[in-house]
């Protein structure tokens, strides 16, 4: 059964987009104001539901169906302020809590919330990246000082600092083969690549793209290794090749996109959290997202 599932996924990722389908055209998925201006996250589960933080108030996770019906999923502790979300191979949801210096773990079935990892010396865990082996990377900006760093978190919840003396690290993701980690710096508007060593350490830091204006926020990779990055203040998502070439820029319905994820029945719908209107925005793309593909590989579909 598992081999049959992987064969279907492989076929889907090789199929071209339908010629008549409008691609890279953004539209609102949810009404304005259902989420606060701090809407972030997002992450899709195996059924296509989109999970975002700050549904109605600052201490919540919201769940939105692919049809755009949003509802409260769970109340978070009042001491937390959640940000990036990722699903792991264990089926759990991992949430960056930047005020508590925690990575929270949420059980989607029982809605139990636990602290998976805590590191008091962090600035504020912002965005997360899930490796194929279930380990995590977290961007860790210091907005006041305009600096940042990157942490690696083991499956047991142990933190290891793997990059420091950077700008305001924010969006973060891995290449499909897991050998390259990408991170952007919001204020400095730079996108960096690192080589990933077998133990999760980073080396070979190199700049692949610098933009002259507007900030960066969240980032995701598709199955071909292309990067999708939200451009906060410009109201777009830019698609870059692994070498940093601009392939596409998608105009959204608001000026302040914070983060994005891949979902939909074939992994080719991108959902964007948009802060100006406190809503989710969606658009179709030509290739599936890497994290959507991983859900199948982890037998979560």
C-alpha positions, -999 to +999 in steps of 0.1 A: +000+000+000+028+024+009+046+017-024+014+023-043+009+057-025+044+068-033+039+058-070+007+080-071+026+109-055+055+106-079+030+106-108+013+137-095+045+157-091+055+149-127+022+160-142+022+194-159-004+220-148-035+222-170-031+247-197-065+263-191-059+267-153-052+302-142-018+301-124-002+327-101-035+346-097-043+355-061-077+357-045-090+359-009-099+326+008-113+339+040-132+371+048-113+402+061-107+404+099-113+368+109-077+367+120-058+395+137-032+416+120-006+392+134-019+362+113+010+338+107+018+301+104+005+286+081+006+248+076-016+223+059-026+189+072-032+157+052-069+166+047-060+200+032-070+221+062-049+252+068-038+261+103-028+297+112-022+315+144-043+344+158-078+335+149-099+362+165-073+370+192-035+368+198-035+334+216-052+310+193-047+285+164-074+287+137-084+259+113-096+268+078-110+243+053-100+244+016-134+260+010-125+290+032-145+282+064-124+292+094-130+283+130-111+283+163-090+251+166-074+256+200-067+282+226-030+286+233-016+296+268-019+333+274+019+334+280+026+325+244+028+343+211+029+318+183+044+323+149+056+297+123+040+262+121+052+229+107+039+193+107+063+165+115+066+129+104+050+119+138+018+138+127+023+164+154+021+202+148+052+222+158+047+259+166+073+286+173+064+305+205+086+335+202+078+351+236+082+319+256+114+309+237+097+275+230+088+251+203+053+239+212+039+206+201+002+203+194-016+170+189-041+176+161-063+147+173-065+154+210-055+192+208-031+186+237-004+213+238+030+206+253+064+223+253+086+202+229+117+223+234+128+254+253+159+275+249+161+306+272+190+322+253+170+325+221+160+359+209+126+348+196+119+317+175+102+329+144+099+305+115+105+267+115+117+243+089+111+205+092+138+182+078+129+148+063+143+130+094+120+150+118+146+174+131+139+211+130+156+244+122+144+277+137+152+312+126+158+335+156+158+372+148+166+401+172+145+429+156+157+456+179+194+450+171+187+439+135+206+407+140+198+370+140+208+334+142+197+299+134+191+269+156+189+232+150+166+212+172+169+174+175+140+150+177+146+149+214+142+187+217+179+196+221+189+230+207+222+236+189+231+270+175+243+265+139+246+301+126+251+334+143+261+370+135+235+373+108+208+399+100+172+395+110+167+358+101+132+350+092+119+326+064+137+293+064+135+260+044+155+231+030+162+219-005+145+187-016+176+167-011+181+182+024+217+193+016+210+230+014+193+253+039+180+287+028+172+316+051+162+352+044+169+383+064+139+406+066+155+440+071+187+433+051+166+418+022+191+391+016+186+354+009+214+330+020+222+294+014+242+270+036+255+235+031+240+210+056+263+186+072+252+151+083+249+161+119+227+192+110+255+217+112+258+244+086+288+255+065+295+272+032+274+303+037+267+322+005+244+350-008+221+339-036+199+371-039+196+406-025+166+429-031+168+467-031+135+473-013+107+459+008+111+433+036+110+395+036+091+372+058+081+335+053+096+311+027+088+277+013+104+254-013+087+234-041+096+199-053+120+214-078+138+234-051+125+268-062+119+293-033+087+312-027+092+342-004+067+367+009+077+404+003+062+422+032+052+458+023+051+451-014+023+427-013+038+400-034+053+365-033+085+361-053+096+328-068+133+323-070+154+295-086+179+277-063+205+300-078+185+332-069+170+340-103+136+357-102+112+334-120+079+349-111+063+375-088+027+372-078+007+402-067-016+395-037-047+412-024-029+430+004+004+446+010+016+427+041+020+390+035+037+372+064+040+336+055+029+308+032+025+271+027+016+246+000-016+225+001-046+216-020-055+182-034-023+181-056+000+203-035-002+232-060-022+257-040-002+282-021-019+298+010-006+331+022-012+347+056-019+384+048-017+409+077-032+440+062-067+424+060-062+396+086-071+369+061-058+340+040-050+345+004-046+317-022-032+311-056-024+281-078+011+273-090+027+249-116+045+225-092+037+210-058+053+220-026+080+199-009+062+198+024+030+185+007+050+157-009+065+149+025+031+143+040+027+114+017+062+101+023+055+102+060+022+082+055+001+110+069-023+111+040 
